Protein backbone atom coordinates (compact mmCIF):
# COMPACT_ATOMS: atom_id res chain seq x y z
CA UNK A 1 0.00 0.00 0.00
CA UNK A 2 1.33 3.42 -0.99
CA UNK A 3 1.86 5.83 1.89
CA UNK A 4 0.02 9.15 1.60
CA UNK A 5 2.17 12.22 1.07
CA UNK A 6 2.38 14.48 4.14
CA UNK A 7 0.23 17.58 4.05
CA UNK A 8 2.03 20.86 3.49
CA UNK A 9 1.14 23.59 5.97
CA UNK A 10 -0.12 26.53 3.91
CA UNK A 11 -0.09 29.90 5.73
CA UNK A 12 -2.60 32.41 4.40
CA UNK A 13 -3.29 36.07 5.14
CA UNK A 14 -6.90 37.16 4.57
CA UNK A 15 -8.90 40.35 5.08
CA UNK A 16 -12.45 41.08 6.17
CA UNK A 17 -12.87 44.12 3.88
CA UNK A 18 -15.80 46.39 4.77
CA UNK A 19 -17.34 49.28 2.88
CA UNK A 20 -18.92 52.50 4.13
CA UNK A 21 -22.23 50.66 4.79
CA UNK A 22 -20.50 47.94 6.87
CA UNK A 23 -20.98 45.33 4.13
CA UNK A 24 -18.19 42.76 3.75
CA UNK A 25 -16.62 41.87 0.40
CA UNK A 26 -16.45 38.20 -0.54
CA UNK A 27 -14.98 36.55 -3.62
CA UNK A 28 -16.79 33.65 -5.28
CA UNK A 29 -14.47 30.79 -6.19
CA UNK A 30 -15.33 27.93 -8.50
CA UNK A 31 -12.85 25.09 -8.01
CA UNK A 32 -13.02 21.42 -8.84
CA UNK A 33 -13.45 18.81 -6.15
CA UNK A 34 -13.90 15.12 -6.95
CA UNK A 35 -14.57 15.95 -10.59
CA UNK A 36 -17.38 18.42 -9.86
CA UNK A 37 -17.55 22.19 -9.35
CA UNK A 38 -16.96 23.26 -5.74
CA UNK A 39 -18.35 26.76 -5.26
CA UNK A 40 -17.60 28.87 -2.22
CA UNK A 41 -17.22 32.50 -1.09
CA UNK A 42 -14.19 33.69 0.86
CA UNK A 43 -12.52 36.89 1.98
CA UNK A 44 -9.75 38.36 -0.18
CA UNK A 45 -6.30 37.02 0.62
CA UNK A 46 -3.91 34.23 -0.12
CA UNK A 47 -0.72 32.43 0.70
CA UNK A 48 2.07 34.09 2.66
CA UNK A 49 5.26 33.95 0.60
CA UNK A 50 8.54 32.63 2.05
CA UNK A 51 10.09 35.21 4.38
CA UNK A 52 7.04 37.51 4.14
CA UNK A 53 5.35 39.05 7.18
CA UNK A 54 1.68 38.06 7.46
CA UNK A 55 0.50 41.72 7.53
CA UNK A 56 2.57 42.49 4.43
CA UNK A 57 1.06 39.42 2.75
CA UNK A 58 -2.48 40.59 3.52
CA UNK A 59 -1.74 44.05 2.07
CA UNK A 60 -0.08 42.54 -1.01
CA UNK A 61 -3.03 40.21 -1.63
CA UNK A 62 -5.53 43.11 -1.43
CA UNK A 63 -3.48 45.09 -3.90
CA UNK A 64 -3.03 42.16 -6.29
CA UNK A 65 -6.60 40.85 -6.16
CA UNK A 66 -8.58 44.07 -5.80
CA UNK A 67 -6.30 47.03 -6.46
CA UNK A 68 -6.82 48.53 -2.98
CA UNK A 69 -4.39 49.25 -0.17
CA UNK A 70 -6.36 50.25 2.95
CA UNK A 71 -4.99 50.39 6.50
CA UNK A 72 -5.18 46.98 8.18
CA UNK A 73 -6.45 46.33 11.70
CA UNK A 74 -5.52 43.20 13.57
CA UNK A 75 -5.00 40.36 13.31
CA UNK A 76 -8.67 39.91 14.22
CA UNK A 77 -8.83 36.12 13.79
CA UNK A 78 -6.29 33.31 13.68
CA UNK A 79 -7.46 29.79 12.88
CA UNK A 80 -6.98 26.55 11.05
CA UNK A 81 -8.69 26.58 7.67
CA UNK A 82 -8.81 22.80 7.50
CA UNK A 83 -7.44 20.40 4.94
CA UNK A 84 -8.20 20.55 1.22
CA UNK A 85 -6.74 20.29 -2.26
CA UNK A 86 -5.31 23.59 -3.51
CA UNK A 87 -4.24 23.62 -7.17
CA UNK A 88 -3.68 19.87 -7.10
CA UNK A 89 -1.78 19.79 -3.79
CA UNK A 90 -3.15 18.49 -0.48
CA UNK A 91 -2.61 21.18 2.15
CA UNK A 92 -3.49 21.94 5.74
CA UNK A 93 -4.31 25.61 5.89
CA UNK A 94 -3.75 28.17 8.64
CA UNK A 95 -5.37 31.58 8.15
CA UNK A 96 -4.63 34.90 9.84
CA UNK A 97 -7.33 37.52 9.23
CA UNK A 98 -7.16 41.29 9.33
CA UNK A 99 -9.95 43.86 8.96
CA UNK A 100 -9.97 46.94 6.74
CA UNK A 101 -12.33 49.46 5.20
CA UNK A 102 -12.59 51.04 1.76
CA UNK A 103 -15.24 52.68 -0.42
CA UNK A 104 -17.54 50.20 -2.17
CA UNK A 105 -16.51 51.56 -5.58
CA UNK A 106 -12.76 51.02 -5.02
CA UNK A 107 -12.15 47.25 -5.38
CA UNK A 108 -11.85 45.75 -8.85
CA UNK A 109 -11.52 41.96 -9.00
CA UNK A 110 -8.40 41.24 -10.99
CA UNK A 111 -6.20 38.37 -9.86
CA UNK A 112 -2.69 38.21 -11.21
CA UNK A 113 -2.08 34.55 -11.97
CA UNK A 114 -3.86 32.37 -14.51
CA UNK A 115 -5.09 30.14 -11.65
CA UNK A 116 -6.55 33.13 -9.77
CA UNK A 117 -8.25 34.46 -12.89
CA UNK A 118 -9.76 31.01 -13.55
CA UNK A 119 -10.92 30.41 -9.95
CA UNK A 120 -12.08 33.89 -8.85
CA UNK A 121 -15.45 34.30 -10.55
CA UNK A 122 -17.09 37.27 -8.84
CA UNK A 123 -16.74 39.78 -6.00
CA UNK A 124 -19.78 40.96 -4.06
CA UNK A 125 -20.60 43.08 -1.01
CA UNK A 126 -22.75 41.27 1.60
CA UNK A 127 -24.86 42.67 4.44
CA UNK A 128 -25.04 40.86 7.77
CA UNK A 129 -28.63 39.83 7.01
CA UNK A 130 -27.58 38.38 3.65
CA UNK A 131 -24.74 36.45 5.31
CA UNK A 132 -27.11 34.92 7.84
CA UNK A 133 -29.79 34.05 5.25
CA UNK A 134 -27.70 32.62 2.42
CA UNK A 135 -27.44 28.96 1.56
CA UNK A 136 -24.09 29.62 -0.13
CA UNK A 137 -20.88 28.07 1.25
CA UNK A 138 -18.94 30.82 3.08
CA UNK A 139 -15.50 30.49 4.67
CA UNK A 140 -14.48 30.80 7.46
CA UNK A 141 -17.41 29.15 9.21
CA UNK A 142 -19.56 30.40 10.85
CA UNK A 143 -18.92 33.42 8.66
CA UNK A 144 -21.49 35.98 9.85
CA UNK A 145 -20.40 35.91 13.50
CA UNK A 146 -16.70 36.09 12.59
CA UNK A 147 -17.34 39.02 10.23
CA UNK A 148 -19.30 40.83 12.93
CA UNK A 149 -16.43 40.36 15.40
CA UNK A 150 -13.96 41.71 12.82
CA UNK A 151 -16.21 44.72 12.16
CA UNK A 152 -16.52 45.42 15.89
CA UNK A 153 -12.72 45.35 16.25
CA UNK A 154 -12.32 47.62 13.22
CA UNK A 155 -14.87 50.13 14.52
CA UNK A 156 -13.28 50.11 17.99
CA UNK A 157 -10.01 51.34 16.45
CA UNK A 158 -11.60 54.48 14.93
C-alpha positions in Angstrom: 0.0 0.0 0.0 1.3 3.4 -1.0 1.9 5.8 1.9 0.0 9.1 1.6 2.2 12.2 1.1 2.4 14.5 4.1 0.2 17.6 4.0 2.0 20.9 3.5 1.1 23.6 6.0 -0.1 26.5 3.9 -0.1 29.9 5.7 -2.6 32.4 4.4 -3.3 36.1 5.1 -6.9 37.2 4.6 -8.9 40.4 5.1 -12.5 41.1 6.2 -12.9 44.1 3.9 -15.8 46.4 4.8 -17.3 49.3 2.9 -18.9 52.5 4.1 -22.2 50.7 4.8 -20.5 47.9 6.9 -21.0 45.3 4.1 -18.2 42.8 3.8 -16.6 41.9 0.4 -16.4 38.2 -0.5 -15.0 36.6 -3.6 -16.8 33.6 -5.3 -14.5 30.8 -6.2 -15.3 27.9 -8.5 -12.9 25.1 -8.0 -13.0 21.4 -8.8 -13.5 18.8 -6.1 -13.9 15.1 -6.9 -14.6 15.9 -10.6 -17.4 18.4 -9.9 -17.6 22.2 -9.3 -17.0 23.3 -5.7 -18.4 26.8 -5.3 -17.6 28.9 -2.2 -17.2 32.5 -1.1 -14.2 33.7 0.9 -12.5 36.9 2.0 -9.7 38.4 -0.2 -6.3 37.0 0.6 -3.9 34.2 -0.1 -0.7 32.4 0.7 2.1 34.1 2.7 5.3 34.0 0.6 8.5 32.6 2.0 10.1 35.2 4.4 7.0 37.5 4.1 5.4 39.0 7.2 1.7 38.1 7.5 0.5 41.7 7.5 2.6 42.5 4.4 1.1 39.4 2.8 -2.5 40.6 3.5 -1.7 44.0 2.1 -0.1 42.5 -1.0 -3.0 40.2 -1.6 -5.5 43.1 -1.4 -3.5 45.1 -3.9 -3.0 42.2 -6.3 -6.6 40.8 -6.2 -8.6 44.1 -5.8 -6.3 47.0 -6.5 -6.8 48.5 -3.0 -4.4 49.3 -0.2 -6.4 50.2 3.0 -5.0 50.4 6.5 -5.2 47.0 8.2 -6.5 46.3 11.7 -5.5 43.2 13.6 -5.0 40.4 13.3 -8.7 39.9 14.2 -8.8 36.1 13.8 -6.3 33.3 13.7 -7.5 29.8 12.9 -7.0 26.6 11.0 -8.7 26.6 7.7 -8.8 22.8 7.5 -7.4 20.4 4.9 -8.2 20.5 1.2 -6.7 20.3 -2.3 -5.3 23.6 -3.5 -4.2 23.6 -7.2 -3.7 19.9 -7.1 -1.8 19.8 -3.8 -3.1 18.5 -0.5 -2.6 21.2 2.2 -3.5 21.9 5.7 -4.3 25.6 5.9 -3.8 28.2 8.6 -5.4 31.6 8.1 -4.6 34.9 9.8 -7.3 37.5 9.2 -7.2 41.3 9.3 -10.0 43.9 9.0 -10.0 46.9 6.7 -12.3 49.5 5.2 -12.6 51.0 1.8 -15.2 52.7 -0.4 -17.5 50.2 -2.2 -16.5 51.6 -5.6 -12.8 51.0 -5.0 -12.1 47.3 -5.4 -11.9 45.8 -8.8 -11.5 42.0 -9.0 -8.4 41.2 -11.0 -6.2 38.4 -9.9 -2.7 38.2 -11.2 -2.1 34.6 -12.0 -3.9 32.4 -14.5 -5.1 30.1 -11.6 -6.6 33.1 -9.8 -8.3 34.5 -12.9 -9.8 31.0 -13.5 -10.9 30.4 -9.9 -12.1 33.9 -8.9 -15.5 34.3 -10.6 -17.1 37.3 -8.8 -16.7 39.8 -6.0 -19.8 41.0 -4.1 -20.6 43.1 -1.0 -22.8 41.3 1.6 -24.9 42.7 4.4 -25.0 40.9 7.8 -28.6 39.8 7.0 -27.6 38.4 3.6 -24.7 36.5 5.3 -27.1 34.9 7.8 -29.8 34.0 5.2 -27.7 32.6 2.4 -27.4 29.0 1.6 -24.1 29.6 -0.1 -20.9 28.1 1.3 -18.9 30.8 3.1 -15.5 30.5 4.7 -14.5 30.8 7.5 -17.4 29.2 9.2 -19.6 30.4 10.8 -18.9 33.4 8.7 -21.5 36.0 9.8 -20.4 35.9 13.5 -16.7 36.1 12.6 -17.3 39.0 10.2 -19.3 40.8 12.9 -16.4 40.4 15.4 -14.0 41.7 12.8 -16.2 44.7 12.2 -16.5 45.4 15.9 -12.7 45.4 16.3 -12.3 47.6 13.2 -14.9 50.1 14.5 -13.3 50.1 18.0 -10.0 51.3 16.5 -11.6 54.5 14.9 
